[in-house]
């Protein structure tokens, strides 16, 4: 990642979602941000802190402690996931619903990978609209 952030990014994008979800112009436009001198350190630290392999930024330590102390959330939740997510496949999310005590809907989008809003914007928008219009709890399935 340090030696070639752009090459690393290309490998990740190619593995995280089915082929064809992005074009070269999109990739090049995003890759510009990976040229930032702190990109690698910030990105690595984010993942390392998430998996308890590094201390969180001291400025967010209080918030991190509150998040870790929270056992369940009561907020209505719509969890959208691509069925072809190469990072977090749907079966890896089986423990997510019990973390919510309020209305919870799990939507899996067939043929979609890690970047659901980019890969299936119409399906994501439709699911969000149904969630926002819902007054009874679980959103109807797609």
C-alpha positions in Angstrom: 0.0 0.0 0.0 2.8 2.4 0.8 4.8 1.6 -2.3 1.8 2.0 -4.7 -1.4 3.3 -3.2 -3.0 3.6 -6.7 -2.1 0.0 -7.6 -3.3 -1.2 -4.2 -6.6 0.6 -4.7 -7.1 -0.9 -8.1 -6.6 -4.4 -6.6 -9.1 -3.7 -3.8 -11.7 -2.2 -6.1 -11.4 -5.2 -8.4 -11.8 -7.7 -5.6 -14.5 -5.9 -3.6 -17.2 -5.9 -6.2 -18.2 -7.7 -9.4 -16.5 -6.6 -12.7 -17.8 -3.5 -14.5 -18.9 -1.5 -11.5 -16.5 1.4 -12.3 -14.9 2.8 -15.3 -11.3 4.1 -15.6 -12.3 7.7 -15.4 -14.1 7.1 -12.1 -11.1 5.2 -10.7 -8.6 8.0 -11.9 -10.8 10.7 -10.3 -10.9 8.9 -7.0 -7.2 7.9 -7.1 -6.1 11.5 -7.0 -7.1 11.6 -3.3 -4.7 8.7 -2.7 -1.8 11.0 -3.6 -2.3 12.9 -0.3 0.8 12.5 1.8 -1.2 11.3 4.8 -3.5 9.0 3.0 -1.7 5.7 3.8 -1.1 6.5 7.5 -4.7 7.7 8.0 -6.2 4.8 6.2 -4.1 2.2 7.9 -4.7 3.7 11.3 -8.5 3.7 10.7 -8.5 0.0 10.1 -6.0 -0.8 12.8 -8.0 1.2 15.4 -11.3 -0.4 14.2 -9.8 -3.9 14.9 -8.1 -2.8 18.2 -4.7 -3.0 16.7 -4.0 0.7 17.4 -5.2 3.3 19.8 -8.0 5.6 18.4 -7.2 9.2 17.8 -7.2 10.8 21.3 -9.6 13.4 20.0 -12.2 10.7 19.5 -11.4 8.5 22.5 -14.5 9.6 24.5 -16.7 8.8 21.5 -15.0 5.5 20.9 -15.6 4.5 24.5 -19.3 5.3 24.2 -19.6 3.3 21.0 -17.9 0.2 22.5 -20.1 0.5 25.6 -23.3 0.5 23.6 -24.8 -3.0 23.4 -27.8 -2.3 21.3 -29.4 0.7 19.4 -33.1 1.3 19.3 -33.0 3.5 16.2 -34.9 2.2 13.1 -32.2 0.8 10.9 -31.9 -0.1 7.2 -28.8 -2.3 6.5 -28.0 -2.4 2.8 -25.4 -4.9 1.6 -24.3 -6.2 -1.7 -24.6 -10.0 -2.2 -21.2 -10.0 -3.9 -19.3 -7.9 -1.4 -15.7 -9.1 -1.4 -14.9 -7.4 1.9 -17.9 -8.1 4.0 -20.1 -10.9 2.5 -23.7 -11.0 3.8 -23.0 -14.1 5.9 -20.3 -12.1 7.8 -23.1 -9.8 8.9 -25.3 -12.4 10.7 -24.5 -10.9 14.0 -25.6 -7.3 13.1 -29.4 -7.6 13.5 -29.3 -8.5 17.2 -27.3 -5.3 17.9 -30.5 -3.3 17.1 -33.7 -3.4 19.3 -35.7 -1.0 17.1 -37.1 -1.8 13.7 -34.4 -3.4 11.5 -34.4 -4.3 7.9 -31.6 -6.2 6.2 -31.5 -5.7 2.4 -29.2 -7.7 0.2 -28.7 -6.5 -3.3 -28.0 -9.3 -5.8 -25.1 -8.7 -8.2 -23.8 -5.8 -6.1 -20.5 -5.7 -4.3 -19.0 -3.4 -1.6 -20.1 0.0 -3.0 -23.9 -0.4 -3.0 -24.7 3.3 -3.5 -22.3 3.5 -6.5 -23.2 0.2 -8.0 -26.9 0.2 -7.5 -28.0 3.8 -6.8 -31.6 3.3 -7.9 -32.1 0.2 -5.6 -30.4 2.0 -2.7 -32.6 5.1 -3.2 -35.8 2.9 -3.4 -34.9 1.1 -0.2 -34.2 4.4 1.6 -37.5 5.9 0.4 -39.4 2.8 1.6 -37.6 3.2 5.0 -38.4 6.8 5.3 -42.0 6.3 4.4 -42.4 3.3 6.8 -44.3 3.9 10.0 -44.7 0.3 11.2 -41.3 -1.1 11.6 -39.7 -3.5 9.1 -39.5 -2.2 5.5 -41.0 -4.5 2.8 -38.4 -6.6 1.1 -37.0 -5.6 -2.3 
